[in-house]
């Protein structure tokens, strides 16, 4: 007797494949966006705001057929609209900042920084709920900070005679991670109110409306070569839309902890693609940075999973355009209030760049 598609999807071990595919697709954003945004390339340089509009608009179109089966929204309140605008502003600013950063940085560095919003989300959650890292958690947290920020930026400063102007791109990409972390917190409300696919569609079109308004206001030319269109489509549909779908499918099957660990390999795929596709030099320093980050995430995996339950991860970028998703799980131990009052919800969205 044959096995149906539904039976195949229900097999939990397929969740691992889905997350790995999602991580690999998301890594394409770092690599494909760099030549179109980088200065001094043979292609026409696309303005980062124009690129952000294209990504959001195409992603919104991609999800439109998927929301037809979603539950209908009975009423959209003023609060929903307010949150939508705040998310659109934060999300758009994060992706635009990322694109400006990668235009002067490298795809390798962007890949290393691709997990920065996870750490910023953890910090924000600890500030909001007044939680502290346990002593045993300080070491892996420090490993992530050293590998993701101190080593790459320090190496760039050393290679460029400590000229801070040449690490501006790195700092912008890291700052975009902070904006995404804020976005994660804001998306908690919408992801609880609406179906995830509908949420992604609404946020995408809201961000597209905001970015096209900026383009019209400042009369930014939409200079795009025909040869760049395929890469834009791949980056938007595969690197964003399909990556999000595979991510959500995997999350349903294997849970938050395994999802966080596997999806963090986006940085590994990003570095590999940067070397193979863009011929960027991958140094031992880059490898050490990635090993420290992944090791720190592995050791800090339980705390990160609890953070994801507090604020759904919504990432719509290059780093990749990423999505919010909620799922009931066991009660969280992050705070006594959450332990007593609510059922934990886990969510992970898809993503920068790292625009990880």
C-alpha positions, 0 to 999 in steps of 0.5 A: 500500500502506497504512502501518501504525502501527508504520511510522509510529512508527518514523519518527524525525521523529515523535520530535520531535512526541512530545517536544513533546506530552509537554512540553505535557502535563507543563506542564498539571500546573503550571497545573491544580494551582495553583487546587486548592492555592492559598489564597484561590481559590473552590474547596476547597483540597486538602491537598498530601499528598492531592493527591500521593496522588491523582496517584500512585494514578491514575498507578499505575492508568493504567500497570497495564494497560500492564505486562501485556505486560512481562517477569515479575519472577522475584524481588524481592530485599531490595535491590529493596524497600529501593530502592523504599522510598527512592525512594518516600520521596524521590519522595513528598517531592519532589512534596509539597514541590512542591505546598506550594511552588506553593500560595504561588508562581505557576504561571509561576515553577513553570514556570521552575523546572521544569528545576531537577532537571536541574541538580541531577542534573548537580551530583550526578553531578559530585560522585559521579564527581569531574568538573568543568565545563570552562571553556567550560561555566561560562558556560551553567551560570551562565546557567541558574542566573541565569535559573532561580533568581537572577532569579525569586527576586530579582524576587519579593523586589524586588516584595515589599519583600525579604520572604523569607517571600513567596518561601518557595514559590519556595524549596520548588519549587527544593528539590523539584528537589533531591529529584528529582535524588536520586531520579534517582540512586536510580532507576538501580538499579530501571530496570536491573532491571525494565521501565520501565512496571513500574518506574513502576507500582511506584514510583507505588503505593509513593508512593501507599502512603506518602502515604495512610499519612501521611494516615491517621496525621495524620488529614488530611481528603480534602476534594475538590469534584466539580468538581475531579475532572476536573482531577485526572484530566487532571493525573494521566492526561494530564499524568503518564501520557500525558506519560510514554509520549510522552516514552519513545516520543520518546526511543527515536526521537531520543536523549537530546540532542534529548530534553533540548532539546525537553523543556526547553520544558515551561517555555515551555508552562507560562508560556503556559498560565499566562497563558491559563488562569490569567490570570497576568501574564507579565512581561519578566523571566519571558521573560528568565529562560526565554530564559537557561535554554533557551539555557544548556541548549542550550549545555550539552546534551552534558554534560546528556546524559552526566549522564542516562546516569549516572542515569536520570531518574525524575520523578513529578510535577507538575512532573510524575510522571516515569519512568525509562528506559534505552537503550544508546548510545555510550560516555560520556566523563563518566568513564574508569571508565564509558568502560572498564567499562560501556555508556552507558545513557540515561534520561529520566523524566517529570515536576514542575511543575515539579509543573516 
